[in-house]
Amino acid sequence: GAPPFTQRDPLPGVLHSASRTPSLMKTFATILVAAAALTAVMAVPADLSTYSFEQYCEEFGKEYTPGSYEASTAEATFRAGVSDIMAHNAAGHSWSKGVNAFTDVAADKMAAMFGRSK
């Protein structure tokens, strides 16, 4: 009879691994998210002492149900993040921190979003 159908390898000598695809996708997603966050930082004022959670939500397109657990958690995370940013920047380091689209996201949720454990 006829030999079984075999597909010719389009890239001989290159290791093809399905397990690499999720890793590459996470890396690509991380790069895209970081690029988006960096471009969004430009609209935030330099003096964060008067920067409100409401301003943040408006600038970064965040929507929370007023009074919800999610809203209060996001606001608390935002306030802690802004305090950390201000303390870091006041310390005279060679680089500065800034507000971005993830300032209201808790560290454990960030780790889960990017498939990493803390």
matplotlib code that plots the C-alpha trace (Angstrom):
import matplotlib.pyplot as plt

x = [0.0, 0.8, 3.1, 1.3, 1.1, 4.0, 4.3, 7.6, 9.2, 9.3, 12.2, 14.5, 16.9, 14.7, 13.3, 9.5, 7.9, 4.3, 5.3, 7.3, 4.2, 2.6, 5.9, 6.4, 2.8, 3.3, 6.5, 4.8, 1.8, 4.1, 6.0, 2.7, 1.3, 4.5, 4.6, 1.0, 1.7, 4.8, 3.0, 0.1, 2.5, 3.0, -0.4, 0.1, 1.1, 4.6, 3.3, 1.3, 0.3, -2.9, -3.5, -6.8, -8.1, -10.9, -8.4, -6.4, -9.6, -10.5, -7.0, -6.6, -10.1, -10.8, -14.4, -15.5, -18.9, -18.9, -18.8, -18.0, -15.3, -13.4, -13.4, -12.3, -9.5, -8.3, -8.4, -6.4, -3.9, -3.6, -3.0, -0.4, 1.3, 1.3, 2.8, 5.5, 6.2, 6.5, 8.8, 11.0, 11.2, 11.9, 14.8, 17.0, 17.5, 19.1, 15.7, 12.2, 8.9, 5.6, 1.9, 0.7, -2.3, -1.4, -1.0, -4.5, -3.7, -2.4, 0.9, -0.8, -3.2, -0.3, 1.6, -1.5, -2.0, 1.5, 1.7, 4.3, 4.3, 5.6]
y = [0.0, 3.7, 5.0, 7.0, 10.8, 12.7, 16.5, 18.0, 20.1, 23.7, 24.6, 21.6, 21.7, 24.1, 22.7, 23.1, 23.1, 23.8, 24.4, 27.5, 29.2, 30.3, 31.6, 33.7, 34.9, 36.0, 37.8, 39.5, 40.5, 41.9, 44.0, 45.4, 46.2, 47.9, 50.0, 51.1, 51.9, 53.9, 56.0, 56.7, 58.0, 61.3, 62.7, 62.4, 65.5, 65.7, 66.7, 63.7, 65.2, 66.5, 63.7, 62.0, 58.5, 60.1, 61.9, 58.6, 56.7, 59.4, 59.5, 55.7, 54.8, 52.9, 52.3, 51.1, 50.9, 53.5, 52.0, 48.5, 46.4, 46.4, 50.3, 50.6, 48.1, 49.7, 53.2, 51.9, 50.2, 53.4, 55.6, 53.2, 53.2, 57.0, 57.2, 54.8, 56.7, 60.0, 58.6, 56.9, 60.1, 62.3, 60.0, 61.3, 58.0, 58.0, 57.0, 58.0, 56.1, 57.2, 56.4, 54.1, 52.0, 49.4, 51.7, 50.6, 46.8, 44.9, 43.0, 39.6, 40.4, 41.7, 38.4, 36.4, 38.6, 37.9, 34.2, 34.8, 34.1, 36.8]
z = [0.0, 0.0, 2.7, 5.5, 4.9, 6.4, 6.5, 5.6, 8.3, 6.9, 9.3, 9.5, 12.4, 14.4, 17.6, 17.5, 20.9, 21.7, 25.3, 24.2, 22.7, 26.0, 27.3, 24.1, 24.2, 27.9, 27.0, 24.0, 26.1, 28.8, 26.3, 24.9, 28.3, 29.4, 26.2, 26.8, 30.4, 29.5, 27.0, 29.4, 32.1, 30.2, 31.1, 34.9, 36.7, 38.2, 41.6, 42.8, 46.2, 44.7, 42.1, 43.0, 42.4, 40.3, 38.1, 37.7, 36.7, 34.2, 32.6, 32.4, 31.5, 34.8, 35.8, 39.2, 40.8, 43.5, 47.0, 45.8, 47.3, 44.0, 44.0, 47.6, 47.1, 43.9, 45.5, 48.6, 46.2, 44.2, 47.3, 48.6, 45.2, 44.9, 48.4, 47.4, 44.2, 46.0, 48.7, 46.1, 44.0, 47.0, 48.0, 45.1, 43.3, 39.9, 38.4, 39.2, 39.5, 37.9, 37.9, 35.1, 34.2, 36.9, 39.9, 41.1, 40.7, 43.8, 43.5, 43.8, 40.9, 38.8, 39.4, 38.4, 35.3, 34.1, 35.2, 37.8, 41.5, 43.9]

ax = plt.figure().add_subplot(projection="3d")
ax.plot(x, y, z, "-o")
ax.set_aspect("equal")
plt.show()
